[in-house]
Amino acid sequence: MHSKSYIKFTPEEIDKLHFVCKSICTRPDNSIGRPTKKELLSGLIDSAFGDALKNMYADDLITEEEFEEGLEELPDYLQDRTRQRAYE
């Protein structure tokens, strides 16, 4: 399902997004260059989804099976990071 949405950000939110982008662009392992706004927001959504999975699993709100199913929706590097943080 795709839909077109427009979001109005505050100047402070724009500054934070630029800071996140700067962080990505200056990492030594950055081989993709500067992310587009869509890539940046998609990455932030994936990261928040991973945090939500970890938190819900830690609070026994989802089963291990549901946790693992949710992980499959994340990119590989986030699957590993989320799994590691959940089982610490």
C-alpha positions in Angstrom: 0.0 0.0 0.0 1.4 3.4 -1.0 0.0 6.7 -0.3 1.2 10.2 -0.8 1.5 12.2 2.4 2.9 15.6 3.2 4.4 16.4 6.6 5.1 19.9 7.8 8.2 19.9 10.0 9.2 22.6 12.4 12.5 24.4 11.9 13.9 22.5 14.9 12.8 19.1 13.4 14.5 20.1 10.1 17.7 20.9 12.0 17.6 17.5 13.7 17.0 15.7 10.3 20.0 17.6 8.9 22.1 16.6 11.9 21.1 12.9 11.4 22.0 13.2 7.7 25.3 14.8 8.5 26.0 11.9 10.9 25.3 9.3 8.2 27.4 11.2 5.6 30.5 11.5 7.7 30.6 7.9 8.9 33.7 6.1 7.5 31.6 3.1 6.4 29.2 5.3 4.4 29.3 4.0 0.8 26.0 5.3 -0.3 26.6 9.0 0.0 24.0 11.5 1.1 20.6 9.8 1.7 17.5 11.3 0.1 14.8 12.6 2.4 12.7 9.5 1.7 15.7 7.2 2.5 16.4 9.1 5.7 12.7 8.9 6.9 12.5 5.3 5.9 15.6 4.5 7.9 14.2 6.4 10.9 10.9 4.4 10.7 12.8 1.1 10.5 14.9 2.1 13.5 11.8 3.1 15.5 10.1 -0.2 14.5 13.1 -2.1 15.7 13.0 -0.2 19.1 9.3 -0.9 19.4 9.9 -4.6 18.7 12.6 -4.8 21.3 10.6 -2.9 23.9 7.4 -4.9 23.4 9.4 -8.2 23.6 11.2 -7.1 26.7 7.9 -6.1 28.4 6.3 -9.5 27.4 3.8 -7.8 25.1 4.7 -10.0 22.2 5.9 -13.5 21.9 9.4 -14.5 20.7 7.7 -15.8 17.5 6.1 -12.4 16.9 9.4 -10.7 17.7 11.2 -12.8 15.1 8.5 -12.3 12.5 8.8 -8.5 13.1 12.5 -8.7 12.7 12.1 -10.1 9.2 10.6 -6.8 8.1 13.8 -5.0 8.9 17.1 -4.7 6.9 19.7 -7.3 7.9 21.9 -4.8 9.9 18.9 -3.7 12.0 17.7 -7.3 12.5 21.1 -8.1 14.1 21.3 -4.9 16.2 17.7 -5.3 17.4 18.1 -9.0 18.2 21.3 -8.3 20.1 19.7 -5.5 22.2 16.6 -7.6 23.0 18.6 -10.5 24.3 21.1 -8.5 26.4 
